[in-house]
Structures are given as structure tokens and as C-alpha cells.
Amino acid sequence: MPGETKHHDDLDAAARTFAAVRPRLFGIAYRMLGTVADAEDIVQDTWERWQQTDRSVVREPAAFLATTATRLAINQAQSARVRRETYIGPWLPEPVDTSADPLLGAERGEALEFAVLVLLEKLTPTERAAYVLREAFDYPYGQIAEIIQGSEASARQLVSRARKHLAEERDVREVDHAQQKRMLEAFLEAAKSGDIGELERMFTADIVSYADGGGLARASRIPVFTPETVAKYLHAFHGRFWEGTVHIVEANGAPAAVLVRDGALVAFLTLDVTPDGIRRLQWVLNPEKLERMPVPA
């Protein structure tokens, strides 16, 4: 039937348009929500809305789809905040393998590093959206304003406030990936041998260790502070914890380590390294957050 053929062609065209921007939609949603499952849900919801839209009146499909995905992610972030109040222990993002796509669908690899994703959680969902759209995807302020349904001045203010908050919380002095990898290798060696003195020397005075077990894996349910305490904490379980093989991988655009035991990935570790030493240890032990990470060969 001619009508059916036209409808089928329209859907094919809609699917092709959607597929072209899908990586970007996922990249926006992942940065805003911090888990792959939530980001995939946003992408799926956006596709369903795109199917139901009168596409003949949409002048810029890519802009329409990005707007839809971002607004859905803002709503999701508001309800996620409530859910995380009952989360057992510290909540950390789900790591993503970025060896194949170092920018994860973005113009730039911004707002992808683990430490930044943790800090984005402290922003309001709208601040987070404005920051992600500007820093990772280089959207003009006028377009950000349309997406968040505010003025251009308010969009600028949101991005400025987000940048200021992140700068206050982070050491802005850059440490390149080669230095991060060297520090990670040195840390792993000291942690596996339980060398308290060497570990203490690697840490900054404001070191914090966060472990996300989500109630599904053994992990400290409170952050661990001070170089002495963190070093003793690592020494206490160094014998049993490191059974298996440790691999250095690329996740969230930076070097990280994974622990493999009996063919399964059981721990993920990423460091926040400054020129003065290691400032944050971030352990993901929750098995639900590790199941999508590839197991190194």
C-alpha cells in the first residue's frame, strides 16, 4: 500500500537521523546521570518521543533530539538525587570504557573524568546540564538557554557558577595522563605490598578514599581521611584484596586499574592525581556498576 510504504520510509529516515546523533545523546545523558543504564533509558525515551513527533515541522532534528534528551535527563537527575539519599555508602559514577571513543560522543572529552562526574553530582540538575552542554559539546549560550528554557544571561550564569564550584573543589593544575599512569603504577605496587610508609608519601594532606559497594560488595560505608588512616586502611586488607590480576585500562578518558578474579571484574580504581600527590582514591566495587566494563584479555 502506498500509504504504508511512505510511513515505512518516514520511519527509516527518522531512524537514520536518530542514529547519527545517538552517541551525542548518550554522551549528554551519561555525563548528567553517571550511569550507563540511566543514560540508555534517556536515549530510548528520546527515540520513542521522536517516533511520535510530527517530524515535518522540526527544522533542526539534531537540536530537537538534544533538547529532548537533556530535558529528560534533568528530570531524571532530580529523581536520582532522592534515590541516592538511601544509597548504601558513598555513591560513585559507573565507569565507562573510553578506549574506543575517548570523547564519548562529545566535541571534547570534558566533564567525563571520574572526579569531575562526582563533583557534578553536587550541582543542581540545570547547572549540570548547562555545564555539560557548554564544556563537553561546545553549545552556544543561546542554544543552551533554549534547552533549559531560560534566558541567555541565565545560561551564562549557570555555566559560570558550575565552573566556579568545580574550580573550588579541584586542583586546577594539570597532571598529564603519563604522570597519572606512573602514579597509578607506583600506588598499585605499594598497595599490593602493604607498604604504609610509601603509601603515606604518595598522598596529599587532604587525601580521601571513597568506596562504592552499594551494599552489594564489602566496602567502607564512610569516606576514609588523612594519609595515615588511608595507608593503614589499605594495609589492613592488602593480603586478601589483591588476589587475582590487576590491569591498567582507560576509563572515562584517563588511566585506571581493574582487578580481575576468576574471569570476572571485581574492582575498579581511579585516582585523582595532583602535582603534590594523590588526592582521591575512588573504588567502584558494586558489581552492577562493573558488569558493562570489558574484562581485559
C-alpha positions in Angstrom: 0.0 0.0 0.0 1.4 3.5 -0.9 0.5 5.0 2.5 2.2 2.2 4.3 5.3 2.5 2.2 5.5 6.2 2.9 5.1 5.6 6.6 7.9 3.0 6.5 10.2 5.3 4.5 9.5 8.1 7.1 10.4 5.8 9.9 13.6 4.7 8.2 14.6 8.3 7.7 13.7 9.1 11.3 15.9 6.1 12.4 18.8 7.3 10.3 18.6 10.8 11.7 18.4 9.4 15.2 21.3 7.0 14.8 23.5 9.9 13.6 23.1 11.8 16.9 22.7 8.9 19.2 26.3 9.0 20.5 25.8 12.6 21.4 22.6 11.9 23.3 24.2 9.2 25.2 27.2 11.4 26.0 25.0 14.2 27.4 22.9 11.8 29.5 25.8 9.8 30.8 27.6 12.9 32.0 24.5 14.2 33.7 23.4 10.9 35.4 26.7 9.0 35.9 25.4 5.5 34.9 25.1 3.7 31.6 21.7 2.2 32.4 20.2 5.7 33.1 21.8 7.1 30.0 20.5 4.3 27.9 17.0 4.9 29.3 17.2 8.5 28.3 18.3 7.6 24.8 15.4 5.1 24.5 12.8 7.6 25.8 14.1 10.2 23.3 13.8 7.7 20.4 10.2 7.0 21.5 9.3 10.7 21.5 11.0 11.2 18.2 8.8 8.4 16.6 5.7 10.1 18.0 6.7 13.6 16.9 5.4 15.4 13.8 8.8 15.4 12.2 7.7 17.5 9.2 7.7 20.6 11.4 11.1 20.0 13.1 13.6 22.3 11.3 16.7 21.0 13.1 16.4 17.4 14.2 19.7 17.2 16.0 18.9 20.2 18.1 15.4 18.9 18.8 16.8 15.5 19.9 19.5 17.0 22.1 16.9 19.3 23.7 14.6 16.3 24.4 17.4 14.2 25.9 18.7 17.0 28.1 15.3 17.9 29.5 14.6 14.2 30.2 18.0 13.9 31.9 17.2 17.0 34.1 14.0 15.3 35.3 15.8 12.0 35.8 18.6 13.8 37.8 16.0 15.3 40.1 14.5 11.9 41.0 18.0 10.2 41.1 19.0 12.7 43.8 16.2 11.4 46.0 17.1 7.8 45.3 20.7 8.4 46.2 19.8 9.6 49.7 19.0 6.0 50.5 22.1 4.6 48.7 24.3 2.4 51.0 27.7 4.1 51.4 29.3 6.6 49.0 27.8 6.8 45.5 30.3 6.9 42.6 29.6 7.0 38.9 29.7 3.9 36.8 33.0 3.7 34.9 32.9 3.6 31.1 35.5 2.2 28.7 36.7 5.1 26.5 39.4 3.3 24.7 37.2 3.1 21.5 35.5 6.6 22.0 37.8 8.8 24.0 35.3 11.7 23.9 32.2 9.6 24.4 30.1 11.3 21.7 31.3 14.9 22.6 33.3 17.6 20.8 35.7 17.5 23.8 36.5 15.0 26.5 35.3 17.4 29.2 33.1 16.5 32.1 33.9 12.9 31.7 36.7 12.3 34.2 35.6 10.5 37.3 36.5 13.2 39.8 34.5 15.8 37.7 31.4 13.5 37.5 31.5 13.2 41.3 31.5 17.0 41.6 28.8 17.4 39.0 26.5 15.5 41.4 26.7 18.5 43.8 25.3 20.9 41.2 21.6 21.4 40.5 20.4 19.3 37.5 20.0 22.5 35.4 23.5 23.8 36.3 24.9 20.3 35.4 23.1 20.4 32.0 24.3 23.9 31.2 27.9 23.0 32.1 27.9 19.7 30.2 26.4 21.3 27.0 28.9 24.1 27.1 32.1 22.4 28.2 31.8 19.0 26.5 29.7 19.8 23.5 30.5 23.5 22.9 26.9 24.6 22.5 26.4 28.4 22.1 24.8 30.1 25.1 21.7 30.9 23.1 21.0 27.3 22.3 21.7 26.3 26.0 19.1 28.9 27.0 16.5 27.3 24.7 17.2 23.8 26.0 17.0 24.8 29.7 14.1 27.2 29.0 15.8 30.2 30.4 17.5 33.4 29.2 20.9 33.6 27.6 22.1 35.5 30.6 20.9 32.8 33.0 22.6 30.2 30.8 25.9 32.1 31.2 25.4 32.4 34.9 24.7 28.7 35.3 27.9 27.7 33.5 29.9 30.3 35.4 28.6 29.1 38.7 29.3 25.5 37.8 32.9 26.3 36.7 33.5 28.2 39.9 32.2 25.4 42.1 34.4 22.8 40.3 37.4 25.1 40.5 37.0 25.5 44.3 36.8 21.7 44.7 39.5 20.6 42.3 43.2 21.2 41.9 43.3 23.1 38.6 47.0 22.4 37.9 47.0 19.8 35.2 48.7 16.4 35.5 49.0 14.7 32.2 48.0 11.1 31.6 51.6 9.8 31.5 52.1 11.2 35.0 48.7 9.8 36.2 49.7 6.3 34.9 53.1 6.4 36.6 51.5 7.4 39.9 48.8 4.7 39.5 51.6 2.0 38.8 53.5 3.2 41.9 50.4 3.2 44.0 49.4 -0.3 42.9 52.9 -1.6 43.8 52.8 0.0 47.3 49.2 -1.1 47.9 49.8 -4.7 46.9 52.9 -5.0 49.2 51.1 -3.1 52.0 54.0 -0.5 52.3 52.4 2.0 54.7 55.3 4.5 54.6 55.4 4.6 50.8 51.7 5.0 50.6 51.7 7.9 53.0 54.4 9.6 51.0 52.2 9.4 47.8 49.2 11.1 49.4 48.3 14.8 49.8 47.4 16.0 53.2 43.7 16.1 52.2 43.6 12.6 50.8 40.1 10.9 50.8 39.3 7.3 49.9 35.8 6.6 48.6 34.5 3.1 48.1 31.2 2.3 46.3 29.9 -1.1 47.2 26.2 -0.2 47.1 25.5 -2.7 49.8 26.4 -5.5 47.3 30.1 -5.8 48.0 32.3 -5.4 51.1 33.4 -1.7 51.2 33.8 1.0 53.7 30.5 2.8 54.1 32.1 6.1 55.0 34.9 8.0 53.4 38.4 7.5 54.8 40.5 10.6 55.5 44.2 11.5 56.3 47.3 9.9 54.8 48.0 7.8 57.9 44.4 6.4 58.1 44.1 5.7 54.4 47.5 3.9 54.3 46.6 1.8 57.4 43.2 1.0 55.8 44.9 -0.2 52.6 47.5 -2.2 54.6 44.7 -3.9 56.5 43.2 -5.7 53.5 46.2 -5.8 51.1 46.8 -9.5 51.6 43.3 -10.8 50.5 42.1 -8.0 48.4 44.7 -8.2 45.6 44.2 -11.9 44.8 43.7 -12.0 41.1 45.2 -10.0 38.2 45.4 -6.2 38.1 45.2 -4.4 34.7 45.7 -0.8 33.8 42.9 0.3 31.4 41.5 3.5 30.0 38.2 4.6 31.5 36.5 8.0 31.5 39.3 9.3 29.4 42.1 8.5 31.9 44.2 5.7 33.2 42.5 3.4 35.8 43.0 0.0 37.2 40.7 -3.1 37.3 41.1 -6.2 39.4 40.0 -9.5 37.7 39.3 -12.6 39.7 38.1 -15.9 38.3 37.4 -14.3 35.0 35.2 -11.5 36.4 35.9 -7.9 37.1 35.6 -7.3 40.8 37.0 -3.9 41.4 37.7 -0.6 39.6 40.1 2.1 40.9 40.7 5.5 39.7 43.0 8.2 41.3 42.6 12.0 41.3 46.3 13.0 41.0 47.7 16.5 41.6 51.3 17.7 41.2 51.5 17.2 45.1 50.4 13.6 45.0 47.2 11.5 45.1 44.2 13.5 46.4 41.4 11.0 45.9 41.1 7.2 45.7 37.8 6.1 44.1 37.0 2.4 44.3 33.9 1.0 42.5 33.1 -2.4 43.9 29.4 -2.5 43.3 29.1 -5.4 40.8 26.1 -3.8 39.0 28.5 -0.9 38.0 31.2 -3.2 36.8 29.2 -5.5 34.5 29.5 -3.4 31.4 33.2 -2.8 31.7 35.2 -5.1 29.4 37.3 -7.8 31.1 40.9 -7.3 29.9 42.3 -10.3 28.0 
